[in-house]
């Protein structure tokens, strides 16, 4: 039986690799850090497993022994329809490793907007005591508000868990609400493993009602052709007057032009945006200058522990692979269209 060969184009450290060696002592490691397709194709010839960036499409013919790849991102939209996508090689995504960091940024945005922190920080910079200024007054606490999560996956479940800790009512949508359990990779203590936290968990047809009822809407769905402009002009118009929209999914999921209009005309109370239709966000975008918008540069999933957590997922799946068990986070290519 030949030893397992694992290739990685991501910057795992030697300490990270020791975690893999603990479960596969004979593993042979091939590592060439870089984001281009040639980096993979030049070093993957004998690999059975590969860890690549989520946009790093390559020709799997170069690796006749390749069985599965793990992407370093939860989103695999950049691979849809490409060479790797159209091959028999299984694609496993990194869903679950970002749950803590993204959910925390979601609530950082929500709390900042509700408690007027952008305005208060400007007042601080100007050495101005803004206690009685109307723009400095908080919009109210989260307790008792309704949180709507569009896409109750690993990130959505952690957002939901935190929402419940704040005393919020929780509404959520998922592809099939009858399948409540989280069967993907999960960080310790994260999320909602049995799917019991939502007050209502509905399918895609529940989205309209979720938008109507929610004071805050958090978008967590993956990007795919069928989720492009999942929240369009009519959907935004159906949201509560003064509601907040937080998007940590992909920019294409929300109609950005319609979002700008909903913010400019005052229908929405604010937005927290980590993703955009075009990245970097063009300098001429009106979103930059809106006082009720918080912009972060697609870094919600960033963490000093990012690669360690990706290795945790790799180790778990290598254990399963060697034991002949199903892998976690296998992408269903049929759902992308």
N, C-alpha and C positions, 0 to 999 in steps of 0.2 A: 504494500500500500504506500503510494507516494505521499510525501508530506504536503500539507496545505501551503500554497503560495498565495500571499496577500500583497497586493499593490496599493499604494496610497499616494495621491498627489497633494494631500493636505498635510499641514505641519504637525503631525503627531510627534511628541518628544520621546526620548528613550524611556522615560518613566511611564508614558502612556503605553508604549509597546510591551513593557513588562507585564501589564495587565492582561494582554492577549497571550503572552507566553505562559502565563499561569494556567490557562485552560487548554493551550495547544503548544506544548513544549517544543515540538519539532517544526513549528511554523517557519517558513522562509519568507522574509520580508523584503519587498522591493519598494523603495520610496524615492520619488522624484517630485519635489514640491514645485507646483506651478499650475496655472489656470488654462493653458492652451491645450487643444486636442492633441498636438504633437507630443506633449509631455507624457500623456497617457500612452499613445500609440508606440512610442519609442521604448517603453519600459514594461509593457504589460504582457509580453508574448506568452509567458508560462503561468500567468496568474489564474487562479480559480475564483478569487474574490477580489474586488477592487473598491476603494473608497475614493470618491471623486467630488469635485465641486458640482453644484446642481445645474450649472449651465454648460458643463464640460462634455459635450457630445463627442463621440469618437466611433471609429469603425471597429465593431467587435470581432470582425474577421481576423484582426491582428492577434486575437487571444482565443484560440480554439478551445481552451480548457475553461474559459470564463463561465461561471454559473450565475453569479449575482453581483450587483454593485450596490453600494450604500452611498447615497448622496449626502453631502454636508449641509443640505438645506431641506426644509420640509416641503417647499415648493419645487415641483419638477416641471413647471410649465415651459421652461426653456428647452426641455428635451422632447416635448410632444411632437410626434411626427418625424423625428430624426432617426439616425442610423441605429442608435442604441434602442430607441423606442420600438422600432420595427423588427427587432431581433428577438430570439427566444430568451435572452438574458433577463432574469428578474431584476427589477429596480426596487430598491428599498429606500424609503426616505427617512429623514431625521426627525420626523414628527415626534414630539414629546420632550426633546432635549431642551427646547426653548421655553417650556411652560412657565417656569418661575420668572424669567427675565421679561418676557413679553407681557405677562399678566401684571407684573409690577409696574411696567411703563404705562400700561393702560390706566391703572389707577393713579399713577403720578399725574397723567394728563387730566383725568377726571377731577381729581382733587384740586389741581392747579386752576382749572377753569371754574369750578364751583366756588372756590375761595378767592378768586380774582388775583392769584399770585402774579401773573404777568404785569398787571397794572400796579400792584404793590411793589414789585421789584423795580419798576421804573420810578416810582415815587421814592424808593430808597436811594436809587442812584442820584436823584435830584435833591436829596436831603429834605424831602417834603413829608410832613406829618399829614397823612391822608385820611385820618380817622372819620371825618364827617363827609367825605366826598362820596357821591352816589356810586361812582364806578368802583369804589373800593369795598362796597358792601357785599358780603357773601350771598350766594344764591340759595343757601340752605344746606343742611346736612344730607347725607346719602340715605340715612335710615328711613325706611318707609317708601322710598322711590322704587320704580320698576326698571330693572335692567333687562335689556333684550340682547341676546347673543345670537348672531347669525352665523351658524357653523359651530356646532357643539362637539368639536374634536378636542385634542389634547390641550390646546391653548384656550379654547372656549370653556372647557371644563374647569381650568384653573381660574379663569376670570369669574366663572360662576361660583366657585368655592369662595373666592374673596368677596364677591357681591353678597353672598349669604352671611359672611362674617361681619359685613357692614349693616346687616339687617334689611337687605333689599329683597324685594320680590323678584323672582328670576323666571324669565321666559326664554326659550331657546328653540332653534330649529336644527334639524339634522336630516340626512338623506332618508333614513328609515327609523322613525321613532320607536318602533317595536324592538329594535336592537339597541338596548340601553347601555349594555356593558362596554367599557373601554377595553378593547382587545389589543391595543398597540403598546408601544414602549411608554413607560410612565416613570417619572422621577419619584423618589420616595416621598410619600405624603401629598403628592400633587393631585390636583383634579378631583374628579368624581367617578371613581372606578365602576360603580354600579349604576350610574346615571339616575340617582334618586333625588338630586338637589333641585332641579327645576320645578317650579309650581306648574308650569305647562311646558312639555317637550313635544313639539309638533314637527311635521314634515315641511317640505318646501311650500306647500299651500298655506301654511300658517304664517308665512312671513308678513303678509299684509297686516294681519291682526297684531302681530308682534310690534310692527312699526307704529301702529296706531296707539298702542297701550304704553310703550316704553318711554321713560324719561331720558334714558341713555341707551344708545344702540352701539354695540361693539361688533365689528365685522371681522370674522376669523376664517372665512371659507377659503379653500385653495383656489388658485387662478387656473382656469381652463376655458376653452371656448364657450362652454355653457354657462359660466359664471361671469362672463364679460358684461359689465353694466347690470349686474344682478340688482343693484340699487340705482335705478334711473330716476328721471325727473318726477314721474308719477309716484314712485316709492318715497322719495324725499318729501314730496308734497303731503303724503299720508302720515308722515311723522308728526308727533305732537309739536305744537307751537312752543318754541324755546328749548326743544330737546337737543341733546349733545350727540354727535356722531364721532366714533373713534374707529379708525381704519388701520389695522395692523395686518391685513391680508396681502393684497396686491392692489396697485393703483387702478388697474383696469376693472376691478370689481365694482367700483363706484363711478358713475358718470361725473367726471370732475367738473365739467362745465356747468352741469345742473347743480352740483354742490356749491360752486361759487355763487350762483344765483340765489340759492336758498339761504346762504349766509349773508349775502349782500342785502336781500330784501327783509331780513330779520326773522324769517320763518324758523330757522335753526338758531339755537342759542350759542352754538360754538362747535368746534371740531378739533380733534387731536389726530394728526395725520403723520404716519411714519412711512407711507408709501404713496406713490404718485403715478399718474399716467405716463409721464416722462421723467426719468431720473438721470442726472440731477434735475430737480425742479427748476424750470427756466426762470431767470432773474425777473422776467417781465410778468410772471404769474401774480395775480392780485392776492393770492393766498398769503404771500410774504408779509403784506402790510395790514392784514386784518387783526385787530386787537383780540378777537375772540377765537383765534386759531393758534394752536401750538404745532410747530413743525419740527420733526426729528428726521435725520437723513438716512432712513431705512436701517436703523441700528437697534430696533426693539429686541432682537434676539441675541445681541452681543453680550458676552459675559467672559470674565477671565477663566471660567471653567468650561467654556464652549467645547474645546477639543477633548477634555477629559470626559465630558458627558457623551460626546459622539463615540468615544472609545468604549464607554459603558454599553452603548447600544451595539457596537460592533462585537464586543465580547459575548454579549447575550446571544446574538444571532449566530456567531461562530459555534457556540456551544450547541445551539439548536441544530445547526447544519450538520455538525459532526455526529449528532445523535439521530439524524434523520427526521427531525421534527420541523413543523412549519415555522417559517421565519416571521418575525414581527415587522410590521410596517410595509408589507409588500404592496406596491402601487398596483391598483386595478386599472390597467390601461384602457379598459372599456369605458370607464367612468369619465374619461377626459374629454369625450366628444359629445 
